[in-house]
Amino acid sequence: MTITIQDVMDKLTEHASVDHSVDKLLCGDASNSIKGIAVAFMASQHAVESAIALGANLLIAHESPYYSHAAPTAVLEGDAVYGAKLHIIEENGLAIFRYHDYWHRYSSDGIMMGLLEALDWQSHVIEYRPAAAIVELPAMTAGDVALYLKNKLGISYIRLAGDEAAVCRRAGVLVGYRGGGASAIPLLQEADIVIAGEGPEWEAPEYARDAALQGRGKALIMLGHAESEEPGMKFLAKRLAEQFPAVPIHFMAGKPVFRIY
């Protein structure tokens, strides 16, 4: 049975309802038959080249390949980096499907589920909310939580604000760019620690620092945007392998975008 790119997109979007979405086929022909699927958090130059080398003709990425949440902007017109990337995509007939909003709005947020699975915290969740999960932890310090996250996710560093000696029993978990004050501060009011991807550094981190200096035992950990969401794309690749067993499925882990000096 021939499986087309459209068949895969239909499967990915059938269980969620999204009114306004950035999710779409950014390039390629939806009627083409699938030769292989590559899955990545970011459609980076490295991911594009790796997908092509693996013989995949569909790359499913959570974030845009063009450095903007929406469509490419005027700043990229005539840009050499953008042009070179677009050329290799088109020259090799690679289709790219942006899969962002539908995966976040799955019956349970697919990105969140992937992170919780990577942390072995599925059984510790006491509540799922639209943009967060509340987790009951064995009592440990915020510093110990940071080391646990670093080890389980295999990341090179953790950023912690607030009281590293705070005893943490309840955690609020946020992924991606949900670590801003409007999301993270209400969670800090009810939890001992909040774990997020990223957000403005002068909002929730400063709240956590002030709370710690007041002796309130609060802490905030920022994993990084990709570090918090990439497990969700690995989770997606595993699900696709179950749904399309005849299709080669490749999960491609990204390299950290920043180096620490």
C-alpha positions as CSV (number, residue, x, y, z in Angstrom):
1,M,0.0,0.0,0.0
2,T,1.4,3.4,-1.0
3,I,1.6,5.9,1.8
4,T,1.8,9.6,0.8
5,I,2.9,12.7,2.6
6,Q,-0.7,13.7,2.8
7,D,-1.6,10.4,4.6
8,V,1.0,11.2,7.2
9,M,-0.2,14.7,7.7
10,D,-3.8,13.6,8.0
11,K,-2.8,11.1,10.7
12,L,-0.9,13.7,12.6
13,T,-3.8,16.2,12.7
14,E,-6.8,13.9,13.1
15,H,-7.0,13.9,16.9
16,A,-6.8,17.6,17.6
17,S,-8.8,20.7,16.7
18,V,-6.9,23.9,16.0
19,D,-8.5,27.1,14.6
20,H,-5.4,29.1,13.7
21,S,-2.2,27.2,13.2
22,V,1.3,27.5,11.9
23,D,1.3,23.8,11.1
24,K,1.6,23.2,7.3
25,L,3.6,21.7,4.6
26,L,6.3,24.4,4.1
27,C,7.7,22.8,1.0
28,G,7.3,19.7,-1.1
29,D,4.4,17.9,-2.8
30,A,1.8,16.3,-0.4
31,S,0.9,13.7,-3.1
32,N,4.4,12.2,-3.2
33,S,4.9,8.7,-1.8
34,I,6.8,8.4,1.5
35,K,10.3,7.0,1.2
36,G,11.3,7.7,4.8
37,I,10.5,10.2,7.6
38,A,12.9,12.1,9.7
39,V,11.7,13.8,12.9
40,A,13.5,16.6,14.6
41,F,12.8,19.4,17.1
42,M,14.4,22.0,14.7
43,A,14.6,21.9,11.0
44,S,18.2,23.1,11.2
45,Q,20.8,22.9,8.4
46,H,22.2,19.9,10.2
47,A,18.7,18.2,10.4
48,V,18.0,18.9,6.7
49,E,21.3,17.5,5.6
50,S,20.9,14.5,7.9
51,A,17.4,13.7,6.6
52,I,18.6,13.8,3.0
53,A,21.6,11.5,3.9
54,L,19.2,9.0,5.5
55,G,17.1,8.9,2.3
56,A,14.0,10.5,4.0
57,N,11.8,12.7,1.8
58,L,9.7,14.1,4.7
59,L,11.1,16.0,7.6
60,I,8.7,16.7,10.5
61,A,9.9,19.5,12.7
62,H,8.4,21.2,15.7
63,E,9.9,24.6,14.9
64,S,10.2,26.6,11.6
65,P,13.3,26.2,9.5
66,Y,13.3,29.9,8.8
67,Y,14.1,31.6,12.1
68,S,10.6,32.9,12.8
69,H,7.5,31.4,14.4
70,A,5.4,32.6,11.4
71,A,6.4,32.7,7.8
72,P,9.7,34.1,6.6
73,T,9.9,37.8,7.0
74,A,11.3,40.6,4.8
75,V,14.5,40.4,6.7
76,L,15.3,37.2,4.9
77,E,14.8,38.5,1.4
78,G,18.1,38.0,-0.5
79,D,19.7,36.6,2.6
80,A,22.6,34.2,1.7
81,V,22.0,31.8,4.7
82,Y,18.3,31.5,4.0
83,G,18.9,31.1,0.2
84,A,21.5,28.3,0.7
85,K,19.2,26.4,3.0
86,L,16.2,26.7,0.7
87,H,18.4,25.6,-2.2
88,I,19.5,22.3,-0.6
89,I,15.9,21.6,0.4
90,E,14.5,22.2,-3.0
91,E,17.4,20.6,-4.9
92,N,16.8,17.3,-3.0
93,G,13.0,17.3,-3.1
94,L,12.7,17.3,0.7
95,A,9.3,18.0,2.1
96,I,9.1,19.8,5.5
97,F,6.0,19.6,7.6
98,R,5.8,22.0,10.6
99,Y,4.1,20.2,13.4
100,H,3.7,22.5,16.3
101,D,0.2,23.5,17.4
102,Y,-1.5,20.2,16.7
103,W,1.1,18.3,18.8
104,H,0.7,20.7,21.7
105,R,-3.1,20.4,21.5
106,Y,-3.2,16.6,21.3
107,S,-5.5,14.9,23.8
108,S,-2.5,15.2,26.1
109,D,0.2,17.6,25.0
110,G,2.6,15.4,23.0
111,I,5.6,17.6,23.9
112,M,4.8,17.5,27.6
113,M,4.2,13.7,27.4
114,G,7.6,13.2,25.8
115,L,9.4,15.2,28.5
116,L,7.6,13.5,31.3
117,E,8.5,10.1,29.8
118,A,12.1,11.1,29.5
119,L,12.1,12.0,33.1
120,D,10.3,8.9,34.3
121,W,7.7,11.1,35.9
122,Q,4.5,9.8,34.2
123,S,3.3,8.1,37.4
124,H,4.1,11.2,39.5
125,V,1.7,13.5,37.7
126,I,-1.3,14.6,39.8
127,E,-2.8,17.0,37.3
128,Y,-2.5,17.9,33.6
129,R,-3.4,21.5,32.7
130,P,-3.7,23.0,29.2
131,A,-0.1,24.4,29.4
132,A,1.4,22.7,32.4
133,A,1.7,19.5,34.5
134,I,1.8,19.3,38.3
135,V,4.1,16.6,39.6
136,E,4.5,15.2,43.1
137,L,8.2,14.5,43.8
138,P,10.0,12.5,46.5
139,A,11.4,15.2,48.8
140,M,14.7,16.5,47.4
141,T,16.4,19.9,47.2
142,A,16.2,22.1,44.2
143,G,19.8,21.4,43.5
144,D,19.2,17.7,43.5
145,V,16.3,18.2,41.1
146,A,18.6,20.1,38.8
147,L,21.2,17.3,38.8
148,Y,18.4,14.7,38.2
149,L,17.2,16.7,35.2
150,K,20.7,17.1,33.8
151,N,21.4,13.4,34.1
152,K,18.1,12.1,32.7
153,L,18.0,14.5,29.7
154,G,21.7,14.2,29.0
155,I,22.2,18.0,28.8
156,S,25.4,19.8,29.6
157,Y,24.1,22.5,32.0
158,I,21.1,23.6,34.0
159,R,20.1,27.1,35.0
160,L,18.6,27.5,38.4
161,A,17.2,30.7,40.0
162,G,16.1,31.0,43.6
163,D,16.9,28.7,46.6
164,E,19.0,25.7,45.6
165,A,18.5,24.3,49.1
166,A,14.7,24.5,49.0
167,V,13.0,21.2,49.7
168,C,10.8,20.4,46.7
169,R,7.8,18.1,46.9
170,R,5.6,19.7,44.2
171,A,6.8,20.8,40.8
172,G,5.1,22.7,38.0
173,V,6.4,21.6,34.6
174,L,6.2,23.9,31.5
175,V,7.7,23.3,28.1
176,G,9.1,25.6,25.4
177,Y,8.5,29.3,25.7
178,R,6.0,29.0,28.5
179,G,8.4,30.1,31.1
180,G,7.4,33.7,31.2
181,G,6.1,35.4,34.3
182,A,2.4,35.0,33.4
183,S,2.7,31.3,33.3
184,A,5.5,30.5,35.7
185,I,4.8,32.8,38.6
186,P,1.3,31.4,39.4
187,L,2.8,28.0,39.4
188,L,5.6,29.1,41.8
189,Q,2.9,30.4,44.1
190,E,1.5,26.9,44.5
191,A,4.6,24.7,43.8
192,D,8.0,24.5,45.4
193,I,9.8,24.5,42.1
194,V,8.9,25.2,38.5
195,I,10.7,23.6,35.5
196,A,10.4,25.3,32.2
197,G,12.0,25.6,28.8
198,E,12.7,29.3,28.5
199,G,11.2,32.8,29.1
200,P,12.2,36.4,29.7
201,E,15.1,36.4,32.3
202,W,13.8,39.4,34.2
203,E,10.3,37.9,34.9
204,A,10.0,34.5,36.7
205,P,13.7,34.1,37.5
206,E,13.7,37.5,39.4
207,Y,10.5,36.4,41.2
208,A,12.2,33.2,42.3
209,R,15.3,35.1,43.5
210,D,13.2,37.5,45.5
211,A,11.2,34.7,47.0
212,A,14.4,32.9,48.0
213,L,15.8,36.0,49.7
214,Q,12.5,36.3,51.6
215,G,13.0,32.8,52.9
216,R,10.1,31.3,51.0
217,G,12.0,28.3,49.6
218,K,11.2,28.7,45.9
219,A,13.2,27.7,42.8
220,L,13.0,27.9,39.1
221,I,14.9,25.8,36.6
222,M,15.2,26.7,32.9
223,L,16.2,23.7,30.7
224,G,16.3,25.6,27.4
225,H,13.7,25.6,24.7
226,A,15.0,22.7,22.7
227,E,16.0,20.7,25.8
228,S,12.5,20.8,27.1
229,E,10.7,20.0,23.8
230,E,13.0,17.6,21.9
231,P,11.9,14.7,24.0
232,G,8.4,15.3,22.8
233,M,9.6,14.9,19.2
234,K,11.4,11.7,20.1
235,F,8.1,10.5,21.5
236,L,6.4,11.5,18.2
237,A,8.9,9.4,16.2
238,K,8.2,6.4,18.4
239,R,4.4,6.8,17.8
240,L,4.9,7.2,14.0
241,A,6.9,4.0,13.9
242,E,3.9,2.2,15.5
243,Q,1.4,3.9,13.1
244,F,3.5,3.4,9.9
245,P,5.6,0.2,10.5
246,A,6.5,-0.2,6.8
247,V,8.1,3.3,6.7
248,P,11.7,4.0,7.9
249,I,11.4,6.5,10.7
250,H,14.4,8.4,12.0
251,F,14.6,10.6,15.1
252,M,17.4,13.1,14.8
253,A,18.6,14.6,18.1
254,G,19.9,18.1,17.7
255,K,23.1,19.5,19.0
256,P,22.9,22.3,21.6
257,V,22.7,25.7,19.9
258,F,24.8,27.4,22.6
259,R,28.3,26.5,23.8
260,I,29.3,27.5,27.3
261,Y,32.6,29.2,27.8
